[in-house]
Amino acid sequence: MSNHDEFDWEPTPGLPARLPLGENIVWQGSPHWWQLAQHAFHVNKIALYFAIMVFLDFFSVYKTGITADAVMSGPALTLLLSIAALSILIGLAWLTSTVTIYTLTNKRILIRFGIAIQLTLDIPLSQIVSADMTQKRRGHGDIALTLVKKKRTSYFVLWPHVRPWRFGHPQPMLRSIPNVESVALQLGKVAAKELDLSESQTPSEPQFTNNAVLPMHHTPNALKTELNKELGAS
C-alpha cells in the first residue's frame, strides 16, 4: 500500500487542484522527521528530563536499599514510561513529516498538512512581506514567512508549521527542510520574477552572511523579500 493512497484524490501530490495555466512547481519537499522531532517536538530536551528523573529515582532507591521491588516500582517504571512517551512524540513527528508537503510555485507557496484532517494553506507570493531563513546542522533549516497583516492564519491550526511563540501575528514556516539555503535562493528568485521587473531591473541573487539581513531588492510598493541566515538552532 502506497504512503500516498489516502491522497489519491490530489491531481499532484501536495496540491488540492491542478495548477492554472502559466503556473508551475519550482520545488517540493517535506520536513525531515528526525529534525522535526528534535526542533518541534523537542525530544532531546524531554529525553534529558526523563533521564534526570530516572537517575533521581535510582538514587532514591540506592539510599533506601536496592531491592527488585523497589527498582521495578521506581526507576524501571519511570524508564518504561519515558520510553513510551518519547516513542509517541517520535511517532507524531514521523507522521507529521509523512503527510506534510511544502510546495513552491512561481506564484505561491502551499503547505499541505494535518494527520487526522488534511488541510492546505495557500500563500500567494504577493502576500509575503519577508522570508527569514535559519540554518541548522547538515543543511537542514526553517524558512519563516511574514505575511501582510490582512492575511490571517491560526497558530494552533498550523502548528508545527509555524514560527514558535509568534501568537499575535503567526508566521507560517517551512520547517526542518533539507538543503534549506537552496530552497531560500529559489524562493528569492521566484519572488523577484513575480514583481514583473524588466531584465534591466532584475535584482542580483541574494547574498548570505552570518547573522545579517540582506534585502534581495528594494522596489517601492512591491513585495520585499529578505533572507536571514542565522547559524545554530533558533
Short mmCIF file of the C-alpha atoms (twelve columns), coordinates in Angstrom:
data_MODEL
# 
_entry.id   MODEL 
# 
loop_
_atom_site.group_PDB 
_atom_site.id 
_atom_site.type_symbol 
_atom_site.label_atom_id 
_atom_site.label_alt_id 
_atom_site.label_comp_id 
_atom_site.label_asym_id 
_atom_site.label_seq_id 
_atom_site.Cartn_x 
_atom_site.Cartn_y 
_atom_site.Cartn_z 
_atom_site.pdbx_PDB_model_num 
ATOM 1   C CA . MET A 1   0.000  0.000  0.000   1 
ATOM 2   C CA . SER A 2   1.456  3.362  -1.003  1 
ATOM 3   C CA . ASN A 3   2.119  6.032  1.600   1 
ATOM 4   C CA . HIS A 4   0.041  8.415  -0.500  1 
ATOM 5   C CA . ASP A 5   -3.011 6.200  -1.127  1 
ATOM 6   C CA . GLU A 6   -5.090 8.429  1.129   1 
ATOM 7   C CA . PHE A 7   -4.181 11.388 -1.098  1 
ATOM 8   C CA . ASP A 8   -5.153 9.741  -4.401  1 
ATOM 9   C CA . TRP A 9   -7.711 12.497 -4.913  1 
ATOM 10  C CA . GLU A 10  -4.893 15.012 -5.376  1 
ATOM 11  C CA . PRO A 11  -4.055 15.627 -9.058  1 
ATOM 12  C CA . THR A 12  -0.461 16.242 -7.968  1 
ATOM 13  C CA . PRO A 13  0.882  15.232 -4.527  1 
ATOM 14  C CA . GLY A 14  0.570  18.205 -2.175  1 
ATOM 15  C CA . LEU A 15  -1.818 20.175 -4.409  1 
ATOM 16  C CA . PRO A 16  -5.603 20.263 -3.904  1 
ATOM 17  C CA . ALA A 17  -6.230 21.058 -7.590  1 
ATOM 18  C CA . ARG A 18  -4.406 21.347 -10.878 1 
ATOM 19  C CA . LEU A 19  -2.286 24.450 -11.247 1 
ATOM 20  C CA . PRO A 20  -3.611 27.191 -13.531 1 
ATOM 21  C CA . LEU A 21  -2.046 27.704 -16.947 1 
ATOM 22  C CA . GLY A 22  1.255  29.514 -16.591 1 
ATOM 23  C CA . GLU A 23  1.926  28.302 -13.051 1 
ATOM 24  C CA . ASN A 24  4.461  25.572 -12.416 1 
ATOM 25  C CA . ILE A 25  6.103  23.803 -9.489  1 
ATOM 26  C CA . VAL A 26  9.558  25.128 -8.648  1 
ATOM 27  C CA . TRP A 27  10.239 22.960 -5.594  1 
ATOM 28  C CA . GLN A 28  8.518  20.431 -3.363  1 
ATOM 29  C CA . GLY A 29  9.702  18.945 -0.097  1 
ATOM 30  C CA . SER A 30  8.762  17.688 3.345   1 
ATOM 31  C CA . PRO A 31  10.160 18.137 6.855   1 
ATOM 32  C CA . HIS A 32  12.902 15.713 7.854   1 
ATOM 33  C CA . TRP A 33  11.227 13.601 10.533  1 
ATOM 34  C CA . TRP A 34  14.155 13.451 12.950  1 
ATOM 35  C CA . GLN A 35  14.926 17.158 12.625  1 
ATOM 36  C CA . LEU A 36  11.242 17.831 13.248  1 
ATOM 37  C CA . ALA A 37  11.275 15.556 16.299  1 
ATOM 38  C CA . GLN A 38  14.214 17.477 17.749  1 
ATOM 39  C CA . HIS A 39  13.239 21.051 16.973  1 
ATOM 40  C CA . ALA A 40  9.423  20.985 17.006  1 
ATOM 41  C CA . PHE A 41  8.636  18.145 19.435  1 
ATOM 42  C CA . HIS A 42  11.814 18.742 21.496  1 
ATOM 43  C CA . VAL A 43  12.517 15.055 22.051  1 
ATOM 44  C CA . ASN A 44  16.134 15.768 23.061  1 
ATOM 45  C CA . LYS A 45  15.101 18.066 25.903  1 
ATOM 46  C CA . ILE A 46  12.334 15.740 27.027  1 
ATOM 47  C CA . ALA A 47  14.720 12.763 26.935  1 
ATOM 48  C CA . LEU A 48  17.143 14.690 29.131  1 
ATOM 49  C CA . TYR A 49  14.338 15.456 31.592  1 
ATOM 50  C CA . PHE A 50  13.344 11.789 31.751  1 
ATOM 51  C CA . ALA A 51  16.978 10.736 32.186  1 
ATOM 52  C CA . ILE A 52  17.255 13.032 35.212  1 
ATOM 53  C CA . MET A 53  14.033 11.586 36.641  1 
ATOM 54  C CA . VAL A 54  15.311 8.013  36.222  1 
ATOM 55  C CA . PHE A 55  18.601 8.971  37.881  1 
ATOM 56  C CA . LEU A 56  16.799 10.562 40.829  1 
ATOM 57  C CA . ASP A 57  14.578 7.502  41.214  1 
ATOM 58  C CA . PHE A 58  17.596 5.219  41.151  1 
ATOM 59  C CA . PHE A 59  19.436 7.429  43.664  1 
ATOM 60  C CA . SER A 60  16.406 7.312  45.962  1 
ATOM 61  C CA . VAL A 61  16.305 3.504  45.730  1 
ATOM 62  C CA . TYR A 62  20.052 3.336  46.372  1 
ATOM 63  C CA . LYS A 63  19.697 5.357  49.574  1 
ATOM 64  C CA . THR A 64  16.841 3.248  50.956  1 
ATOM 65  C CA . GLY A 65  18.247 -0.073 49.825  1 
ATOM 66  C CA . ILE A 66  18.224 -1.730 46.420  1 
ATOM 67  C CA . THR A 67  15.628 -4.466 46.053  1 
ATOM 68  C CA . ALA A 68  13.912 -5.915 42.995  1 
ATOM 69  C CA . ASP A 69  10.529 -4.495 44.035  1 
ATOM 70  C CA . ALA A 70  11.996 -1.049 44.687  1 
ATOM 71  C CA . VAL A 71  13.743 -0.989 41.302  1 
ATOM 72  C CA . MET A 72  10.658 -2.179 39.413  1 
ATOM 73  C CA . SER A 73  8.340  0.326  41.079  1 
ATOM 74  C CA . GLY A 74  10.875 3.174  40.857  1 
ATOM 75  C CA . PRO A 75  13.489 3.736  38.150  1 
ATOM 76  C CA . ALA A 76  12.390 0.815  35.952  1 
ATOM 77  C CA . LEU A 77  8.799  2.068  35.822  1 
ATOM 78  C CA . THR A 78  9.943  5.643  35.139  1 
ATOM 79  C CA . LEU A 79  12.212 4.393  32.363  1 
ATOM 80  C CA . LEU A 80  9.386  2.395  30.783  1 
ATOM 81  C CA . LEU A 81  7.006  5.363  30.857  1 
ATOM 82  C CA . SER A 82  9.741  7.629  29.469  1 
ATOM 83  C CA . ILE A 83  10.366 5.324  26.522  1 
ATOM 84  C CA . ALA A 84  6.621  5.173  25.825  1 
ATOM 85  C CA . ALA A 85  6.264  8.965  25.903  1 
ATOM 86  C CA . LEU A 86  9.292  9.508  23.655  1 
ATOM 87  C CA . SER A 87  8.038  6.856  21.234  1 
ATOM 88  C CA . ILE A 88  4.715  8.676  20.933  1 
ATOM 89  C CA . LEU A 89  6.434  12.012 20.241  1 
ATOM 90  C CA . ILE A 90  8.783  10.484 17.681  1 
ATOM 91  C CA . GLY A 91  5.845  8.723  16.037  1 
ATOM 92  C CA . LEU A 92  3.937  12.007 15.796  1 
ATOM 93  C CA . ALA A 93  6.978  13.682 14.253  1 
ATOM 94  C CA . TRP A 94  7.258  10.879 11.687  1 
ATOM 95  C CA . LEU A 95  3.553  11.042 10.834  1 
ATOM 96  C CA . THR A 96  3.700  14.824 10.540  1 
ATOM 97  C CA . SER A 97  6.646  14.551 8.167   1 
ATOM 98  C CA . THR A 98  4.908  11.862 6.119   1 
ATOM 99  C CA . VAL A 99  1.684  13.801 5.469   1 
ATOM 100 C CA . THR A 100 3.266  17.242 5.046   1 
ATOM 101 C CA . ILE A 101 4.274  18.576 1.643   1 
ATOM 102 C CA . TYR A 102 5.627  22.073 1.067   1 
ATOM 103 C CA . THR A 103 5.208  23.328 -2.491  1 
ATOM 104 C CA . LEU A 104 6.800  26.408 -4.040  1 
ATOM 105 C CA . THR A 105 5.435  27.504 -7.412  1 
ATOM 106 C CA . ASN A 106 6.240  30.576 -9.438  1 
ATOM 107 C CA . LYS A 107 3.119  32.200 -7.943  1 
ATOM 108 C CA . ARG A 108 2.663  30.945 -4.376  1 
ATOM 109 C CA . ILE A 109 3.590  28.645 -1.521  1 
ATOM 110 C CA . LEU A 110 1.295  25.807 -0.472  1 
ATOM 111 C CA . ILE A 111 1.528  23.871 2.777   1 
ATOM 112 C CA . ARG A 112 -0.378 20.587 2.869   1 
ATOM 113 C CA . PHE A 113 -0.542 19.314 6.448   1 
ATOM 114 C CA . GLY A 114 -2.699 17.530 9.045   1 
ATOM 115 C CA . ILE A 115 -2.651 13.963 10.363  1 
ATOM 116 C CA . ALA A 116 -6.346 13.437 11.114  1 
ATOM 117 C CA . ILE A 117 -7.749 16.122 8.808   1 
ATOM 118 C CA . GLN A 118 -5.708 17.235 5.820   1 
ATOM 119 C CA . LEU A 119 -5.643 20.958 5.087   1 
ATOM 120 C CA . THR A 120 -3.797 23.094 2.548   1 
ATOM 121 C CA . LEU A 121 -2.639 26.635 3.247   1 
ATOM 122 C CA . ASP A 122 -2.348 28.725 0.078   1 
ATOM 123 C CA . ILE A 123 0.016  31.727 0.349   1 
ATOM 124 C CA . PRO A 124 0.368  33.934 -2.758  1 
ATOM 125 C CA . LEU A 125 3.867  35.388 -3.081  1 
ATOM 126 C CA . SER A 126 2.285  38.844 -3.153  1 
ATOM 127 C CA . GLN A 127 1.135  38.275 0.450   1 
ATOM 128 C CA . ILE A 128 4.667  37.607 1.729   1 
ATOM 129 C CA . VAL A 129 6.479  40.564 3.283   1 
ATOM 130 C CA . SER A 130 9.698  38.735 4.195   1 
ATOM 131 C CA . ALA A 131 11.208 35.281 4.450   1 
ATOM 132 C CA . ASP A 132 13.648 34.539 7.271   1 
ATOM 133 C CA . MET A 133 15.900 31.516 6.944   1 
ATOM 134 C CA . THR A 134 17.508 29.702 9.879   1 
ATOM 135 C CA . GLN A 135 20.056 27.037 9.001   1 
ATOM 136 C CA . LYS A 136 20.802 24.194 11.378  1 
ATOM 137 C CA . ARG A 137 23.062 21.163 11.120  1 
ATOM 138 C CA . ARG A 138 23.682 19.245 7.891   1 
ATOM 139 C CA . GLY A 139 21.955 21.840 5.727   1 
ATOM 140 C CA . HIS A 140 18.533 21.444 7.325   1 
ATOM 141 C CA . GLY A 141 16.641 24.507 8.452   1 
ATOM 142 C CA . ASP A 142 13.500 26.622 8.517   1 
ATOM 143 C CA . ILE A 143 12.054 29.418 6.404   1 
ATOM 144 C CA . ALA A 144 9.579  31.603 8.297   1 
ATOM 145 C CA . LEU A 145 7.198  33.736 6.243   1 
ATOM 146 C CA . THR A 146 5.987  37.123 7.425   1 
ATOM 147 C CA . LEU A 147 2.648  37.879 5.788   1 
ATOM 148 C CA . VAL A 148 0.809  41.120 5.251   1 
ATOM 149 C CA . LYS A 149 -1.432 41.865 8.207   1 
ATOM 150 C CA . LYS A 150 -4.646 41.264 6.305   1 
ATOM 151 C CA . LYS A 151 -3.562 37.656 5.678   1 
ATOM 152 C CA . ARG A 152 -4.546 35.970 8.952   1 
ATOM 153 C CA . THR A 153 -3.546 32.447 9.935   1 
ATOM 154 C CA . SER A 154 -4.161 30.364 13.048  1 
ATOM 155 C CA . TYR A 155 -1.123 29.486 15.143  1 
ATOM 156 C CA . PHE A 156 -2.678 26.365 16.668  1 
ATOM 157 C CA . VAL A 157 -4.143 25.053 13.406  1 
ATOM 158 C CA . LEU A 158 -0.824 25.472 11.608  1 
ATOM 159 C CA . TRP A 159 1.466  24.085 14.326  1 
ATOM 160 C CA . PRO A 160 4.163  22.821 13.927  1 
ATOM 161 C CA . HIS A 161 4.408  24.594 10.567  1 
ATOM 162 C CA . VAL A 162 4.586  27.984 12.228  1 
ATOM 163 C CA . ARG A 163 7.304  30.085 13.830  1 
ATOM 164 C CA . PRO A 164 7.447  29.409 17.594  1 
ATOM 165 C CA . TRP A 165 5.924  31.923 20.032  1 
ATOM 166 C CA . ARG A 166 4.557  34.331 17.393  1 
ATOM 167 C CA . PHE A 167 0.956  34.205 18.576  1 
ATOM 168 C CA . GLY A 168 -0.104 37.770 17.726  1 
ATOM 169 C CA . HIS A 169 0.868  37.596 14.061  1 
ATOM 170 C CA . PRO A 170 1.568  33.913 13.266  1 
ATOM 171 C CA . GLN A 171 4.254  33.251 10.669  1 
ATOM 172 C CA . PRO A 172 3.827  30.094 8.559   1 
ATOM 173 C CA . MET A 173 7.098  28.203 8.364   1 
ATOM 174 C CA . LEU A 174 8.655  25.622 6.086   1 
ATOM 175 C CA . ARG A 175 10.157 23.583 8.877   1 
ATOM 176 C CA . SER A 176 13.145 21.230 9.088   1 
ATOM 177 C CA . ILE A 177 13.608 21.057 5.320   1 
ATOM 178 C CA . PRO A 178 16.781 19.666 3.729   1 
ATOM 179 C CA . ASN A 179 19.021 21.986 1.674   1 
ATOM 180 C CA . VAL A 180 17.289 24.995 3.153   1 
ATOM 181 C CA . GLU A 181 19.712 27.507 1.621   1 
ATOM 182 C CA . SER A 182 18.983 26.234 -1.881  1 
ATOM 183 C CA . VAL A 183 15.230 26.468 -1.240  1 
ATOM 184 C CA . ALA A 184 15.639 30.028 0.085   1 
ATOM 185 C CA . LEU A 185 17.508 31.020 -3.081  1 
ATOM 186 C CA . GLN A 186 14.759 29.554 -5.259  1 
ATOM 187 C CA . LEU A 187 12.136 31.416 -3.234  1 
ATOM 188 C CA . GLY A 188 14.084 34.638 -3.717  1 
ATOM 189 C CA . LYS A 189 14.268 34.132 -7.473  1 
ATOM 190 C CA . VAL A 190 10.572 33.399 -7.999  1 
ATOM 191 C CA . ALA A 191 9.598  36.277 -5.698  1 
ATOM 192 C CA . ALA A 192 11.741 38.644 -7.767  1 
ATOM 193 C CA . LYS A 193 10.193 37.413 -11.026 1 
ATOM 194 C CA . GLU A 194 6.712  37.848 -9.558  1 
ATOM 195 C CA . LEU A 195 7.395  41.581 -9.377  1 
ATOM 196 C CA . ASP A 196 7.379  41.683 -13.190 1 
ATOM 197 C CA . LEU A 197 10.652 43.562 -13.280 1 
ATOM 198 C CA . SER A 198 12.258 44.193 -16.633 1 
ATOM 199 C CA . GLU A 199 15.510 42.399 -17.423 1 
ATOM 200 C CA . SER A 200 17.457 45.574 -16.788 1 
ATOM 201 C CA . GLN A 201 15.927 45.875 -13.325 1 
ATOM 202 C CA . THR A 202 16.339 42.222 -12.356 1 
ATOM 203 C CA . PRO A 203 17.916 42.180 -8.886  1 
ATOM 204 C CA . SER A 204 21.023 40.205 -8.147  1 
ATOM 205 C CA . GLU A 205 20.734 36.928 -6.298  1 
ATOM 206 C CA . PRO A 206 20.512 37.321 -2.530  1 
ATOM 207 C CA . GLN A 207 23.775 37.070 -0.652  1 
ATOM 208 C CA . PHE A 208 24.144 35.380 2.709   1 
ATOM 209 C CA . THR A 209 26.270 36.461 5.642   1 
ATOM 210 C CA . ASN A 210 26.283 35.271 9.205   1 
ATOM 211 C CA . ASN A 211 23.700 36.992 11.427  1 
ATOM 212 C CA . ALA A 212 22.905 39.612 8.804   1 
ATOM 213 C CA . VAL A 213 19.827 40.511 6.797   1 
ATOM 214 C CA . LEU A 214 20.495 41.441 3.175   1 
ATOM 215 C CA . PRO A 215 17.485 42.504 1.074   1 
ATOM 216 C CA . MET A 216 17.120 40.954 -2.369  1 
ATOM 217 C CA . HIS A 217 15.763 44.132 -3.804  1 
ATOM 218 C CA . HIS A 218 14.196 47.448 -2.866  1 
ATOM 219 C CA . THR A 219 11.265 48.243 -5.122  1 
ATOM 220 C CA . PRO A 220 8.667  50.849 -3.993  1 
ATOM 221 C CA . ASN A 221 5.178  49.473 -3.397  1 
ATOM 222 C CA . ALA A 222 6.294  45.970 -4.254  1 
ATOM 223 C CA . LEU A 223 6.990  42.724 -2.474  1 
ATOM 224 C CA . LYS A 224 10.136 42.972 -0.358  1 
ATOM 225 C CA . THR A 225 11.619 39.564 0.445   1 
ATOM 226 C CA . GLU A 226 14.501 39.304 2.864   1 
ATOM 227 C CA . LEU A 227 16.550 36.243 3.627   1 
ATOM 228 C CA . ASN A 228 18.147 35.992 7.042   1 
ATOM 229 C CA . LYS A 229 20.699 33.289 7.752   1 
ATOM 230 C CA . GLU A 230 21.323 32.582 11.421  1 
ATOM 231 C CA . LEU A 231 23.799 29.888 12.331  1 
ATOM 232 C CA . GLY A 232 22.724 27.480 15.014  1 
ATOM 233 C CA . ALA A 233 19.320 26.472 16.286  1 
ATOM 234 C CA . SER A 234 16.557 29.015 16.716  1 
# 
